[in-house]
Amino acid sequence: MNELNTSEERLREEVEDLKRQLEQQKQELAARGGKAAAGPTGRTLAVVLLLLVALAVAGYFLGYAPRQHREQVLAAESRASSRSLLEVNVAEVKRSGAQTNLVLPGSIEAVTEAPVLARASGYIRKRSVDIGDRVAAGQVLAEIEAPEIEQQIRQAKAQVDQAASAIQQAQANLVQGQANLQLAEVTKDRWQKLFDKGVVSRQENDTYRAQWTAQQANVDALGKAVAAARSNLGAAEANLARLNDLQSYQTVRAPFAGVITLRNVDSGALVTEGTTLLYRIAQADRLRTYLNVPQADADSVRPGQTATLVIPDLAGRKFPAVVTRTANALDPASRTLLVEVQASNSSGLLMPGMYAQVDLAVPRKEPPLVIPGDTLVVRDNVTQVAVVSGDGTVHYQRIQLGRDLGDRLEVLSGLEQGQLLAVNPSDSVRDGVKVKPVRTEKPAAP
């Protein structure tokens, strides 16, 4: 700076010298009179040219050079200040996609599964199938030997014959009673005519009239006896039909086509009607899986929505599925929606009881904001993030979190898209300090 000031003073002195010389030249020209009108001399032109050059040099050193020097000093100071700021990695607040993949665990079950119980008591005479066998609807699974049922059937047939004979006997009694009624009516009419003529006494006439009334009551009773005998026949026939059905139950058949998943008896085993479990059969051509969808995504799952089943043991295999129905109500204990997903099992690779992961493509009307998980700061049970403004100032902002996506977190409120957040902020990154943000690129949220 001292050398620069000395040069400026030297230039000012030279300029003053040139001005004085130029003034002397003007005075000499004025003293010569007429020669001045002829035009400037070569010495004058040289002096003027020298004066202009001096002015240009002076302007450079007095104007541009100091200004350039000041700019260089400011730039150096700025670089030094920038080097002194704490560098902080920052990540941008982004918005998740309009469609997200929701992966939930589930257990595969058969669409139709039923236990096969014994409908007749007895011993297993023959077993036709075992676990893992595929059976058709109505196929014989086992045969039960029950001689007591055959004896009961013969007894029931005898009871039917007895009831039929009782009906015939009651009908014969009814016919006889009707004949007696006709005879009593004729006798009553004859004695009434004799009484009208005064031939017989009133006592005799009243006796025959009473006999006729008694025969009417007897005919009515015989008619009811016939009806009771017919009812007994109906009961006997129903009992015989029941026993015939029980006899048909001695042959155990498959209620529908499927796979035998359980066998509980063997030949010679004693079974009891309605209590002994013989087999368990399941339809394996189509399987279903139940899911518990969180409340945040419950309104996005609809019947008919596509899904994908992934079995960890079957690497690389994916099975297309579809949402068939939902509970339309949340479980108050877990705040989840029960959803049923069905998948075809034409390949036969899927089995009931398998653990599966169901990938649901869930659309979102208002996708939430997503931040990296390493930007979250939890202090005094308060979830917050360090927001870095455009000038590098740090400000801690409280946020409300949504779902935890592993390396990403959903933010429901507190942030705006495009804001910069400090990644893993240290204790030196305090509220209000200035830092030097350094962007870090991370993969987009799934």
C-alpha positions in Angstrom: 0.0 0.0 0.0 2.9 2.4 0.8 4.5 1.8 -2.7 1.1 2.4 -4.3 0.7 5.7 -2.5 4.3 6.8 -3.5 3.6 6.0 -7.2 0.4 8.0 -7.1 2.2 11.0 -5.6 5.0 10.8 -8.2 2.4 10.7 -11.0 0.6 13.7 -9.5 3.9 15.7 -9.5 4.7 14.7 -13.1 1.2 15.8 -14.1 1.7 19.1 -12.3 5.0 19.5 -14.2 3.4 18.9 -17.5 0.7 21.4 -16.7 3.3 24.1 -15.9 5.2 23.4 -19.0 2.0 23.6 -21.1 1.2 26.9 -19.4 4.7 28.2 -20.3 4.3 27.2 -23.9 1.0 29.0 -24.1 2.6 32.2 -22.7 5.5 32.0 -25.2 3.1 31.6 -28.0 1.1 34.5 -26.8 4.3 36.6 -26.7 5.2 35.7 -30.3 1.9 37.0 -31.5 1.2 36.1 -35.1 3.1 32.8 -35.1 0.5 31.3 -32.8 -2.2 31.4 -35.4 0.0 29.3 -37.8 -0.7 26.2 -35.6 0.9 24.3 -32.8 4.5 23.3 -33.0 5.8 19.7 -32.8 7.0 20.3 -29.3 3.5 21.4 -28.3 2.0 18.3 -29.8 4.5 16.1 -28.0 3.7 17.8 -24.8 0.0 17.3 -25.3 0.4 13.6 -26.2 2.6 13.1 -23.2 0.0 14.8 -21.0 -2.7 12.4 -22.3 -0.6 9.4 -21.7 0.1 10.6 -18.2 -3.6 11.2 -17.6 -4.3 7.6 -18.8 -1.7 6.1 -16.6 -2.8 8.2 -13.7 -6.4 7.1 -14.2 -5.3 3.5 -14.3 -3.4 3.7 -11.1 -5.8 6.0 -9.3 -9.1 4.3 -10.3 -9.0 0.8 -11.8 -6.0 -0.6 -9.9 -7.3 0.3 -6.4 -10.7 -1.0 -7.2 -9.3 -4.3 -8.5 -7.2 -4.6 -5.4 -10.2 -4.0 -3.2 -12.2 -6.7 -5.0 -9.3 -9.2 -4.7 -9.1 -8.4 -0.9 -12.9 -9.0 -0.5 -12.8 -12.2 -2.5 -10.0 -13.5 -0.3 -11.9 -12.5 2.8 -15.0 -14.2 1.5 -13.0 -17.4 0.7 -11.5 -17.3 4.2 -15.0 -16.8 5.7 -16.4 -19.7 3.7 -13.6 -21.9 4.7 -14.3 -21.1 8.3 -18.1 -22.2 8.1 -19.0 -25.7 9.3 -19.8 -28.0 6.3 -23.1 -29.9 6.8 -24.5 -32.5 4.5 -28.1 -31.7 3.6 -30.9 -33.6 1.9 -34.0 -32.2 0.1 -37.5 -32.8 1.3 -39.3 -34.7 -1.5 -42.8 -35.9 -2.1 -43.5 -39.7 -2.5 -45.0 -41.1 -5.7 -48.7 -41.2 -6.4 -48.6 -45.0 -6.0 -46.8 -46.9 -3.3 -46.1 -50.6 -2.8 -47.5 -51.8 0.6 -45.9 -55.1 1.6 -47.7 -57.0 4.4 -47.2 -60.5 5.8 -49.9 -63.2 5.7 -50.6 -66.9 6.0 -52.0 -68.8 3.0 -55.2 -70.7 3.6 -57.5 -72.8 1.4 -60.6 -71.1 0.1 -62.8 -74.1 1.2 -61.7 -76.4 4.0 -63.9 -78.8 6.0 -63.6 -81.6 8.5 -65.1 -85.0 7.6 -66.8 -86.5 10.7 -68.4 -89.9 11.2 -72.1 -89.9 10.8 -72.5 -93.5 11.9 -71.1 -95.4 14.9 -69.0 -98.5 14.2 -65.6 -99.7 13.1 -63.6 -98.6 10.1 -63.8 -101.6 7.7 -61.8 -100.0 4.9 -59.8 -96.8 4.4 -59.4 -95.7 0.8 -57.3 -92.4 0.9 -54.5 -90.9 2.9 -52.9 -87.5 3.4 -51.9 -85.7 0.2 -54.3 -87.6 -2.0 -56.4 -85.6 -4.4 -60.1 -86.6 -4.4 -63.1 -85.8 -6.5 -66.5 -84.8 -5.2 -68.4 -87.9 -4.0 -65.4 -90.2 -4.0 -65.4 -92.9 -1.3 -63.0 -92.1 1.5 -63.8 -94.9 4.0 -66.4 -97.6 4.9 -67.8 -98.1 8.4 -69.1 -101.4 9.6 -72.2 -101.0 11.9 -74.2 -104.3 12.3 -76.4 -102.5 14.9 -77.8 -100.3 12.2 -78.9 -103.3 10.1 -80.7 -104.8 13.0 -82.4 -101.5 13.7 -83.5 -101.3 10.0 -85.1 -104.8 10.2 -86.9 -103.7 13.4 -88.0 -100.6 11.8 -89.4 -102.5 8.8 -91.3 -104.7 11.2 -92.7 -101.7 12.9 -93.9 -100.3 9.5 -95.7 -103.6 8.8 -97.3 -103.5 12.3 -98.5 -99.9 11.7 -99.9 -100.9 8.3 -101.8 -103.8 9.9 -103.1 -101.6 12.6 -104.5 -99.3 10.0 -106.3 -102.1 8.3 -107.7 -103.3 11.6 -108.8 -99.8 12.5 -110.5 -99.4 9.1 -112.3 -102.7 9.6 -113.5 -101.6 13.0 -114.7 -98.4 11.4 -116.7 -100.3 8.8 -118.3 -102.4 11.5 -119.1 -99.4 13.6 -120.7 -97.7 10.6 -122.9 -100.8 10.0 -123.9 -100.8 13.7 -124.8 -97.2 13.4 -127.1 -97.8 10.4 -128.8 -100.6 12.3 -129.3 -98.5 15.3 -130.7 -95.7 13.2 -133.2 -98.0 11.6 -134.3 -99.5 14.9 -134.6 -96.0 16.4 -136.9 -94.9 13.5 -139.1 -98.0 13.9 -139.6 -97.6 17.6 -140.4 -93.9 17.1 -143.3 -94.8 14.8 -144.6 -97.4 17.3 -144.3 -94.8 20.1 -146.2 -92.3 18.0 -149.0 -94.9 17.6 -149.0 -95.6 21.3 -148.0 -99.2 20.9 -144.7 -99.0 23.0 -143.7 -97.1 26.0 -141.6 -93.9 26.0 -138.9 -95.8 28.0 -138.3 -98.3 25.3 -138.3 -95.6 22.6 -135.7 -93.5 24.5 -133.5 -96.7 25.0 -133.2 -97.2 21.2 -132.6 -93.5 20.6 -129.7 -93.6 23.1 -128.2 -96.7 21.4 -128.2 -94.8 18.1 -126.4 -91.8 19.7 -123.8 -94.2 21.2 -123.2 -95.7 17.8 -122.6 -92.3 16.3 -119.9 -91.6 19.0 -118.3 -95.0 18.4 -118.0 -94.3 14.7 -116.3 -91.0 15.4 -113.9 -92.7 17.7 -113.1 -95.4 15.2 -112.4 -92.7 12.5 -109.9 -91.1 14.9 -108.3 -94.5 15.5 -107.8 -94.9 11.8 -106.1 -91.5 11.6 -103.9 -92.4 14.6 -102.9 -95.7 13.0 -101.9 -93.8 9.8 -99.8 -91.4 11.9 -98.1 -94.3 13.5 -97.3 -95.7 10.0 -95.8 -92.4 9.0 -93.6 -92.3 12.1 -92.5 -95.9 11.5 -91.7 -95.1 7.8 -89.7 -91.9 8.9 -87.7 -94.0 11.4 -87.0 -96.5 8.6 -85.8 -93.7 6.3 -83.6 -92.3 9.0 -82.0 -95.7 9.5 -81.5 -96.1 5.8 -79.7 -92.7 5.7 -77.5 -93.8 8.6 -76.7 -97.0 6.7 -75.7 -94.8 3.7 -73.5 -92.8 6.0 -71.5 -96.0 6.5 -69.9 -95.1 3.2 -67.9 -91.9 3.8 -67.7 -89.7 0.7 -65.8 -86.5 -0.1 -68.1 -83.4 0.1 -66.1 -81.6 -2.6 -63.0 -82.0 -4.8 -59.8 -81.2 -2.9 -56.7 -82.6 -1.1 -56.7 -84.7 2.0 -54.7 -82.7 4.6 -55.4 -84.8 7.6 -56.2 -88.5 8.3 -57.2 -89.3 11.9 -58.2 -92.9 11.7 -57.1 -96.3 10.4 -58.8 -99.6 9.6 -60.4 -101.2 12.6 -60.7 -98.0 14.6 -63.9 -97.4 16.5 -65.7 -94.2 15.5 -68.6 -92.4 17.1 -71.4 -90.7 15.3 -70.9 -86.9 15.1 -67.7 -86.7 17.3 -64.9 -88.7 15.6 -62.9 -86.7 13.1 -62.0 -88.9 10.1 -60.4 -86.6 7.6 -59.8 -82.9 6.8 -60.2 -81.9 3.2 -59.2 -78.6 1.5 -59.6 -77.1 -2.0 -56.1 -76.2 -3.1 -56.8 -75.0 -6.7 -57.5 -71.5 -5.3 -56.0 -70.1 -2.1 -56.6 -67.0 0.0 -54.5 -64.9 2.3 -55.7 -62.6 5.1 -53.9 -59.2 5.6 -54.1 -56.6 8.3 -53.8 -53.2 6.4 -52.9 -50.2 8.6 -55.4 -47.4 9.1 -53.3 -45.0 7.0 -53.8 -47.1 3.9 -57.2 -48.6 4.7 -59.2 -46.2 2.4 -56.9 -47.1 -0.5 -57.6 -50.8 -0.6 -60.6 -51.9 -2.7 -62.0 -55.2 -3.9 -60.7 -56.0 -7.4 -57.3 -54.4 -6.7 -54.4 -56.4 -8.0 -51.6 -57.8 -5.7 -48.6 -60.0 -5.9 -47.7 -63.0 -3.6 -44.1 -63.6 -2.8 -43.0 -66.7 -1.1 -39.5 -66.3 0.6 -38.7 -70.0 0.0 -39.6 -69.8 -3.8 -37.0 -67.2 -4.8 -37.8 -65.4 -8.1 -41.4 -66.6 -8.2 -44.3 -64.2 -8.0 -47.9 -65.2 -8.0 -50.6 -62.7 -9.2 -53.5 -62.2 -6.8 -56.5 -60.0 -6.4 -58.3 -58.4 -3.4 -61.7 -60.2 -3.2 -63.2 -58.6 -0.1 -62.6 -56.3 2.9 -64.1 -56.2 6.4 -65.2 -52.5 5.8 -64.4 -51.9 9.5 -61.2 -51.4 11.5 -60.2 -53.7 14.4 -60.4 -51.4 17.5 -57.5 -53.3 19.1 -54.9 -53.0 16.2 -56.6 -50.2 14.1 -56.2 -52.4 11.0 -58.5 -53.4 8.2 -58.9 -57.2 7.5 -58.4 -57.8 3.8 -58.8 -61.1 1.9 -56.6 -61.7 -1.2 -57.1 -64.8 -3.4 -54.6 -66.3 -5.8 -54.9 -69.1 -8.3 -52.8 -72.3 -7.6 -52.9 -73.9 -11.0 -49.2 -74.7 -10.7 -49.7 -76.5 -7.4 -46.6 -74.8 -5.9 -48.6 -73.0 -3.2 -49.8 -74.9 -0.1 -52.2 -74.0 2.7 -50.3 -72.8 5.7 -47.4 -71.2 3.8 -46.0 -67.8 5.0 -46.3 -65.2 2.2 -45.6 -61.5 1.7 -48.3 -59.7 -0.2 -47.3 -56.7 -2.3 -50.2 -54.3 -2.8 -50.0 -51.4 -5.3 -51.8 -48.7 -3.2 -52.7 -45.5 -5.0 -52.6 -42.2 -3.1 -54.6 -39.1 -3.7 -52.3 -36.8 -1.7 -48.8 -38.4 -1.5 -47.1 -37.4 1.8 -43.6 -35.8 2.0 -40.7 -38.1 2.5 -37.4 -37.4 4.3 -34.3 -39.5 4.9 -34.4 -41.3 8.2 -31.0 -39.9 9.3 -32.3 -36.4 9.3 -34.7 -37.0 12.2 -33.6 -35.5 15.6 -35.4 -36.7 18.8 -34.7 -34.5 21.8 -36.9 -34.4 24.9 -39.4 -36.7 23.3 -39.9 -34.2 20.5 -39.5 -35.2 16.8 -37.8 -32.5 14.8 -35.4 -31.8 12.0 -32.7 -29.2 11.3 -33.9 -27.0 8.4 -31.1 -25.2 6.5 -32.4 -21.9 4.9 -31.0 -20.4 1.7 -28.4 -18.3 3.5 -27.2 -21.3 5.6 -29.0 -20.5 8.8 -30.1 -23.6 10.8 -33.6 -23.7 12.3 -35.0 -26.7 14.2 -38.6 -27.5 13.1 -41.1 -29.9 14.8 -42.7 -32.4 12.5 -45.5 -35.0 12.6 -44.4 -38.4 11.3 -46.4 -40.9 9.3 -45.2 -44.4 8.3 -41.7 -45.6 8.8 -40.3 -46.9 5.5 -37.0 -48.0 6.8 -34.4 -45.6 5.4 -37.2 -43.1 4.7 -39.9 -41.5 6.9 -43.2 -40.0 5.9 -44.0 -36.5 7.2 -47.6 -35.5 7.7 -47.0 -31.8 8.7 -44.3 -29.3 9.6 -42.3 -29.3 6.4 -42.6 -28.1 2.8 -41.4 -29.7 -0.4 -37.9 -28.6 -1.5 -36.6 -27.6 1.9 -33.1 -28.7 2.9 -32.5 -30.8 6.0 -29.2 -31.4 7.8 -28.2 -35.1 7.7 -27.0 -36.5 11.1 -26.6 -33.0 12.6 -23.9 -32.9 15.4 -24.1 -30.9 18.6 -22.3 -28.0 16.9 -25.3 -27.5 14.6 -27.4 -25.4 16.8 -30.5 -23.3 16.2 -29.5 -20.0 14.5 -25.9 -20.8 13.5 -24.8 -20.5 9.9 -23.4 -23.5 8.1 -22.1 -24.4 4.6 -24.7 -26.9 3.1 -23.4 -29.7 1.0 -26.0 -31.7 -0.9 -26.1 -35.4 -0.7 -28.0 -37.4 -3.3 -29.9 -40.4 -2.1 -32.1 -42.9 -4.0 -35.7 -41.9 -4.4 -38.3 -43.2 -2.0 -39.9 -46.5 -3.0 
